[in-house]
Amino acid sequence: MQYQSNDFLEAEQKSFDDSVRAIEEWWKTPRQQHIKRPYSAKTIAALRGSETLPCVSSAAALKLWDMLREHRAKGTAELTFGATDPVAVSQMAKHMRTVYVSGGLSGFSENSYPGMDHADYPWDTVPKVVDKIFRSEVWHDQRQRQFRMSHKLEDRTSLENWDYLMPIIADGDMGFGSLTTTLKSTKALAEFGAAGIHIDDLAIGLKKFTVGQGRTVVPTSEYADRVKAIRLQLDIMGAETLLFARCDTDHAEFITSVVDPRDHEYVLGATKDVKPLQQVMNEAIASGNSALEARTRWIASAGLKSFDEAVQAVCNNDQFNKYQAQVSYGTSLSQRRAAARAATGADVAFDWELPRSQNGQYMFRQTVKTIVERALLVAPLSDLS
């Protein structure tokens, strides 16, 4: 067993305490003070190594932060477009101030076999594109500086002087599965020069935007965990990288799970006595008929409603007002059923298992209210929602 002297232990503790104080001071800076973290500086200090290396993306992140604050004060917006090619980015510097690295665009440009899923590529695809672009920006900045410094002061007024060090906003997609992969992706993006990262609430493997159906989101709790994981990783690195929390529930038609009661208000169920949708579609496929047409007919006959809509359809105004007084944000389906029974004196016909897709997803109601609720939930941990 290795012996450690008291002097070593005291020095180790002092180093740790100094790190905690430094993190606490960092969190008080104008860039960080708006973030409400669910963990302490001690937690972050313990997760760091004995030495925290400077993050190359921090300078660009602070630059982007100042840009966005300026836009907020003026009521304007930053215009840019997606790019994956360093040559294109070098020309963007003459007209734009920022660069966006799109996941979907990276998938098409970097993947030999793109598919129907817009995020069907390895988790490190976007980080590698960011690395390529960031290195090219640094090179063009260095090249331009060398060229300008090779001329006399009075001759430089007519020379080109572009800001090639444009902040890069990277598409973090849906985090690519487990939270550990989200941590790895965030670390790579920050190390490779991303000034900002955006994360969404979509489901991995289901970003099929061109098949005629809506998007599939994950439960609110899973989305919140993704945002927490990214913030945690950035704090461990001491990175100023901005975190943009994106909500895609405005285009959602499905949700992967009903594990979070906060989503129950928006899950759709059948209110008629019908076969399960999966069974109907499988029967159509087996008989050589169109599964899409069978799905359309099933939806028309199933009486799809949210539970609140189902309650409203079978009771009078007084009963519905009594029901509404008993439910709120986060009220689970079982609690809603009990409230409806108390208000109407009967059970309300509603089955959210019947409309489940062939992938097992639940049908979901897209509303502005859902977006607002999710955006407000993650706002304390993000820089922009």
C-alpha positions as CSV (number, residue, x, y, z in Angstrom):
1,M,0.0,0.0,0.0
2,Q,1.4,3.4,-1.0
3,Y,2.1,5.7,1.9
4,Q,1.2,9.4,1.6
5,S,2.6,11.9,4.0
6,N,0.6,14.5,5.8
7,D,2.4,17.2,3.8
8,F,1.2,15.6,0.6
9,L,-2.4,15.2,1.8
10,E,-2.5,18.8,2.9
11,A,-1.1,20.0,-0.4
12,E,-3.6,17.9,-2.2
13,Q,-6.5,19.3,-0.2
14,K,-5.3,22.9,-0.7
15,S,-5.1,22.3,-4.5
16,F,-8.6,20.9,-4.4
17,D,-10.0,23.8,-2.3
18,D,-8.3,26.3,-4.6
19,S,-9.9,24.6,-7.6
20,V,-13.3,24.8,-6.0
21,R,-12.9,28.5,-5.3
22,A,-11.7,29.1,-8.9
23,I,-14.8,27.4,-10.3
24,E,-17.1,29.4,-8.0
25,E,-15.5,32.6,-9.1
26,W,-15.8,31.5,-12.8
27,W,-19.5,30.9,-12.3
28,K,-19.9,34.5,-11.1
29,T,-18.6,35.9,-14.3
30,P,-21.0,37.7,-16.7
31,R,-20.8,34.8,-19.1
32,Q,-21.7,32.1,-16.5
33,Q,-23.7,33.8,-13.8
34,H,-27.2,33.2,-15.5
35,I,-26.7,29.4,-15.4
36,K,-28.4,27.5,-12.6
37,R,-26.6,24.3,-12.0
38,P,-28.0,21.3,-10.1
39,Y,-24.5,20.4,-8.7
40,S,-21.8,22.2,-6.7
41,A,-18.3,23.5,-7.6
42,K,-17.0,20.7,-5.4
43,T,-18.6,18.1,-7.7
44,I,-16.9,19.6,-10.8
45,A,-13.5,20.0,-9.0
46,A,-13.6,16.3,-8.1
47,L,-14.3,15.3,-11.7
48,R,-11.4,17.4,-13.1
49,G,-7.9,16.2,-13.3
50,S,-5.1,17.8,-11.3
51,E,-4.5,20.1,-14.2
52,T,-7.2,21.7,-16.4
53,L,-6.0,22.5,-19.9
54,P,-7.2,25.7,-21.6
55,C,-10.0,25.0,-24.1
56,V,-9.4,26.3,-27.6
57,S,-13.0,27.0,-28.2
58,S,-13.4,29.4,-25.3
59,A,-12.1,32.5,-27.1
60,A,-14.6,31.9,-29.9
61,A,-17.4,31.2,-27.5
62,L,-16.9,34.5,-25.7
63,K,-16.8,36.2,-29.1
64,L,-20.1,34.6,-29.9
65,W,-21.6,35.5,-26.5
66,D,-20.8,39.1,-27.2
67,M,-22.4,38.9,-30.6
68,L,-25.6,37.5,-29.2
69,R,-25.8,40.0,-26.4
70,E,-25.4,42.8,-29.0
71,H,-28.2,41.3,-31.1
72,R,-30.4,41.0,-28.1
73,A,-29.9,44.7,-27.2
74,K,-30.6,45.7,-30.8
75,G,-33.5,43.2,-31.4
76,T,-31.6,41.7,-34.4
77,A,-30.5,38.2,-35.3
78,E,-27.3,36.5,-36.6
79,L,-27.6,35.2,-40.1
80,T,-25.5,32.3,-41.3
81,F,-25.8,29.0,-43.2
82,G,-24.4,25.5,-42.9
83,A,-21.0,24.6,-44.3
84,T,-18.8,21.5,-44.2
85,D,-16.0,22.6,-46.6
86,P,-13.1,24.8,-45.4
87,V,-12.9,26.5,-48.8
88,A,-16.5,27.6,-48.6
89,V,-15.9,28.8,-45.0
90,S,-12.9,30.9,-46.1
91,Q,-15.2,32.8,-48.5
92,M,-18.0,33.1,-45.9
93,A,-15.6,35.2,-43.8
94,K,-16.1,38.0,-46.3
95,H,-19.9,38.1,-45.8
96,M,-20.7,36.3,-42.5
97,R,-19.6,36.5,-38.9
98,T,-20.5,32.9,-37.9
99,V,-20.5,29.4,-39.3
100,Y,-23.0,26.6,-38.7
101,V,-22.0,23.0,-39.0
102,S,-25.2,21.0,-39.8
103,G,-25.4,17.4,-38.7
104,G,-27.6,16.5,-41.7
105,L,-25.2,18.2,-44.1
106,S,-22.2,16.6,-42.5
107,G,-23.9,13.2,-42.9
108,F,-24.3,13.7,-46.6
109,S,-20.9,15.2,-47.2
110,E,-18.8,12.9,-44.9
111,N,-20.8,9.6,-45.1
112,S,-20.4,7.3,-48.0
113,Y,-23.8,5.7,-47.4
114,P,-26.3,8.3,-46.3
115,G,-29.8,7.0,-45.4
116,M,-33.3,8.1,-44.6
117,D,-32.3,9.1,-41.1
118,H,-30.8,12.5,-41.1
119,A,-28.5,11.6,-38.2
120,D,-27.4,8.2,-39.5
121,Y,-23.7,8.8,-39.1
122,P,-21.1,8.1,-36.4
123,W,-21.2,10.4,-33.3
124,D,-17.8,11.9,-34.1
125,T,-18.8,13.0,-37.7
126,V,-19.7,16.6,-36.8
127,P,-16.7,17.0,-34.4
128,K,-14.4,16.0,-37.2
129,V,-15.9,18.6,-39.5
130,V,-15.7,21.2,-36.8
131,D,-12.0,20.3,-36.3
132,K,-11.3,20.6,-40.1
133,I,-13.1,24.0,-40.3
134,F,-11.5,25.4,-37.1
135,R,-8.0,24.5,-38.2
136,S,-8.6,26.1,-41.6
137,E,-9.8,29.3,-39.9
138,V,-6.7,29.4,-37.8
139,W,-4.5,28.8,-40.9
140,H,-6.2,31.6,-42.9
141,D,-5.9,33.9,-39.9
142,Q,-2.2,33.1,-39.7
143,R,-1.6,33.4,-43.4
144,Q,-3.3,36.8,-43.6
145,R,-1.4,38.1,-40.6
146,Q,2.0,37.0,-42.1
147,F,1.0,38.6,-45.4
148,R,0.0,41.9,-43.8
149,M,3.1,42.0,-41.5
150,S,5.3,41.6,-44.6
151,H,4.2,45.1,-45.7
152,K,4.9,48.5,-44.3
153,L,2.4,50.1,-42.0
154,E,1.3,52.7,-44.6
155,D,0.8,50.0,-47.2
156,R,-1.6,47.9,-45.1
157,T,-4.6,50.2,-45.4
158,S,-5.4,48.7,-48.9
159,L,-4.8,45.1,-48.0
160,E,-7.5,42.6,-47.2
161,N,-8.2,42.1,-43.5
162,W,-11.0,39.6,-42.9
163,D,-12.0,38.1,-39.6
164,Y,-11.4,34.4,-40.4
165,L,-11.9,33.3,-36.8
166,M,-15.7,33.0,-37.1
167,P,-17.4,31.3,-34.2
168,I,-18.6,27.8,-35.1
169,I,-22.0,26.6,-34.0
170,A,-22.2,22.8,-34.1
171,D,-25.1,20.5,-34.5
172,G,-25.1,18.2,-31.4
173,D,-28.2,16.4,-32.8
174,M,-29.8,14.2,-30.2
175,G,-26.7,13.3,-28.3
176,F,-26.3,10.0,-30.1
177,G,-27.7,7.6,-27.6
178,S,-26.5,7.2,-24.0
179,L,-25.4,10.1,-21.9
180,T,-21.8,8.9,-22.0
181,T,-21.8,9.4,-25.8
182,T,-23.3,12.8,-25.3
183,L,-20.4,13.6,-22.9
184,K,-17.9,12.3,-25.5
185,S,-19.4,14.3,-28.3
186,T,-19.5,17.5,-26.3
187,K,-15.9,17.1,-25.2
188,A,-14.8,16.5,-28.8
189,L,-16.8,19.5,-30.1
190,A,-15.3,21.9,-27.4
191,E,-11.8,20.6,-27.9
192,F,-12.1,20.9,-31.7
193,G,-13.2,24.6,-31.7
194,A,-17.0,24.7,-31.5
195,A,-18.1,28.0,-30.0
196,G,-21.6,26.8,-29.5
197,I,-23.5,23.4,-29.5
198,H,-27.2,22.8,-29.9
199,I,-28.9,19.7,-28.6
200,D,-32.5,18.6,-29.4
201,D,-35.1,16.4,-27.9
202,L,-35.5,14.0,-30.8
203,A,-35.1,10.2,-30.7
204,I,-32.0,8.5,-32.0
205,G,-32.5,6.5,-35.1
206,L,-35.8,8.2,-35.9
207,K,-34.8,11.4,-37.6
208,K,-36.8,10.5,-40.7
209,F,-38.0,13.9,-41.8
210,T,-39.0,12.9,-45.4
211,V,-41.3,9.9,-45.0
212,G,-44.5,11.9,-44.6
213,Q,-44.8,11.5,-40.8
214,G,-44.0,13.8,-37.9
215,R,-40.9,13.6,-35.7
216,T,-40.3,11.4,-32.7
217,V,-39.3,13.1,-29.4
218,V,-38.0,11.6,-26.2
219,P,-39.5,12.1,-22.8
220,T,-39.0,15.4,-21.1
221,S,-36.8,13.8,-18.5
222,E,-34.5,12.3,-21.1
223,Y,-34.2,15.7,-22.9
224,A,-33.4,17.4,-19.5
225,D,-30.7,14.8,-18.8
226,R,-29.0,15.5,-22.2
227,V,-28.8,19.2,-21.4
228,K,-27.5,18.5,-17.9
229,A,-24.8,16.1,-19.4
230,I,-23.6,18.7,-21.8
231,R,-23.4,21.5,-19.2
232,L,-21.6,19.1,-16.8
233,Q,-19.0,18.2,-19.5
234,L,-18.4,21.9,-20.4
235,D,-17.9,22.7,-16.7
236,I,-15.5,19.8,-16.2
237,M,-13.5,21.2,-19.1
238,G,-13.8,24.8,-18.0
239,A,-15.1,25.6,-21.4
240,E,-17.0,28.8,-22.3
241,T,-18.8,27.0,-25.2
242,L,-22.4,28.1,-25.5
243,L,-25.2,25.5,-25.1
244,F,-28.3,26.0,-27.2
245,A,-31.3,23.8,-26.1
246,R,-33.5,23.1,-29.1
247,C,-37.1,21.8,-28.9
248,D,-38.5,19.9,-31.9
249,T,-41.9,19.2,-30.3
250,D,-43.5,21.6,-32.8
251,H,-43.1,19.0,-35.5
252,A,-43.6,15.9,-33.3
253,E,-46.1,13.1,-34.0
254,F,-44.6,10.5,-31.7
255,I,-42.9,10.1,-28.4
256,T,-40.7,7.1,-27.5
257,S,-42.0,6.5,-23.9
258,V,-44.6,7.7,-21.4
259,V,-42.2,7.3,-18.5
260,D,-42.5,11.0,-17.6
261,P,-45.8,12.3,-16.3
262,R,-45.1,15.7,-17.7
263,D,-45.7,14.3,-21.1
264,H,-49.0,12.5,-20.3
265,E,-51.1,15.5,-21.2
266,Y,-50.0,15.3,-24.8
267,V,-50.0,11.6,-25.5
268,L,-52.9,10.5,-27.8
269,G,-55.1,7.5,-27.3
270,A,-57.9,5.7,-29.0
271,T,-61.4,6.5,-27.7
272,K,-63.2,3.9,-29.9
273,D,-63.2,0.1,-29.8
274,V,-60.6,-0.6,-32.5
275,K,-57.8,-3.1,-33.2
276,P,-54.3,-2.0,-32.3
277,L,-52.7,0.0,-35.1
278,Q,-49.7,-2.3,-35.3
279,Q,-52.0,-5.3,-36.0
280,V,-54.0,-3.4,-38.7
281,M,-50.8,-2.4,-40.5
282,N,-49.3,-5.9,-40.3
283,E,-52.5,-7.3,-41.7
284,A,-52.4,-4.9,-44.6
285,I,-48.8,-5.7,-45.4
286,A,-49.5,-9.5,-45.2
287,S,-52.4,-9.1,-47.7
288,G,-50.4,-7.0,-50.1
289,N,-52.2,-3.7,-49.4
290,S,-50.9,-0.3,-48.5
291,A,-49.8,0.0,-44.9
292,L,-50.0,3.8,-45.2
293,E,-53.6,3.7,-46.4
294,A,-54.5,1.2,-43.6
295,R,-52.9,3.6,-41.1
296,T,-54.9,6.6,-42.5
297,R,-58.2,4.6,-42.3
298,W,-57.4,3.5,-38.7
299,I,-56.7,7.0,-37.5
300,A,-60.0,8.2,-39.0
301,S,-61.9,5.5,-37.1
302,A,-60.0,5.4,-33.8
303,G,-61.2,8.7,-32.3
304,L,-57.7,9.9,-31.4
305,K,-57.7,12.3,-28.6
306,S,-55.6,13.4,-25.7
307,F,-57.0,12.3,-22.3
308,D,-58.2,15.9,-21.5
309,E,-60.0,16.0,-24.9
310,A,-61.6,12.6,-24.2
311,V,-62.9,13.9,-20.9
312,Q,-64.2,17.1,-22.4
313,A,-66.1,15.1,-25.1
314,V,-68.1,13.1,-22.5
315,C,-69.0,15.7,-19.9
316,N,-70.7,19.0,-19.5
317,N,-68.9,22.3,-18.8
318,D,-69.3,22.2,-15.0
319,Q,-67.9,18.6,-14.9
320,F,-65.0,19.6,-17.1
321,N,-64.2,22.6,-15.0
322,K,-64.2,20.4,-11.9
323,Y,-61.8,18.0,-13.7
324,Q,-59.5,20.8,-14.8
325,A,-59.2,22.1,-11.3
326,Q,-57.7,18.8,-10.2
327,V,-55.0,18.5,-12.9
328,S,-52.0,20.5,-13.8
329,Y,-48.5,20.3,-15.4
330,G,-47.1,16.9,-14.5
331,T,-50.3,15.2,-13.5
332,S,-50.0,11.5,-14.5
333,L,-52.5,9.6,-16.6
334,S,-53.6,7.5,-13.6
335,Q,-54.2,10.7,-11.6
336,R,-56.1,12.2,-14.5
337,R,-58.3,9.1,-14.7
338,A,-59.1,9.4,-11.0
339,A,-60.0,13.1,-11.4
340,A,-62.2,12.4,-14.4
341,R,-64.0,9.6,-12.5
342,A,-64.6,12.0,-9.6
343,A,-65.9,14.7,-11.9
344,T,-68.1,12.6,-14.2
345,G,-68.9,9.5,-12.1
346,A,-67.7,7.2,-14.8
347,D,-64.5,5.9,-16.4
348,V,-63.4,7.7,-19.6
349,A,-62.6,5.5,-22.7
350,F,-59.0,6.1,-23.6
351,D,-56.2,3.7,-24.5
352,W,-52.8,5.1,-25.6
353,E,-51.5,1.6,-26.2
354,L,-53.7,1.0,-29.3
355,P,-52.1,3.8,-31.5
356,R,-48.5,2.7,-30.9
357,S,-46.5,2.6,-34.1
358,Q,-44.6,-0.4,-35.4
359,N,-41.5,0.9,-33.6
360,G,-43.4,1.1,-30.4
361,Q,-43.7,4.9,-30.3
362,Y,-46.8,6.6,-28.7
363,M,-48.7,9.1,-30.7
364,F,-48.1,12.7,-29.5
365,R,-49.9,16.0,-29.8
366,Q,-47.7,18.9,-31.0
367,T,-48.6,22.2,-29.3
368,V,-46.9,25.4,-28.6
369,K,-47.5,24.8,-24.9
370,T,-45.3,21.7,-25.0
371,I,-42.5,23.6,-26.5
372,V,-42.7,26.4,-23.9
373,E,-42.8,23.9,-21.0
374,R,-39.7,22.1,-22.3
375,A,-37.8,25.3,-23.1
376,L,-38.5,26.7,-19.7
377,L,-37.4,23.5,-18.0
378,V,-34.0,23.5,-19.6
379,A,-33.5,27.3,-19.8
380,P,-31.6,27.5,-16.4
381,L,-28.9,25.2,-17.8
382,S,-28.7,26.5,-21.3
383,D,-27.6,29.8,-22.9
384,L,-30.4,29.9,-25.4
385,S,-33.6,27.9,-25.7
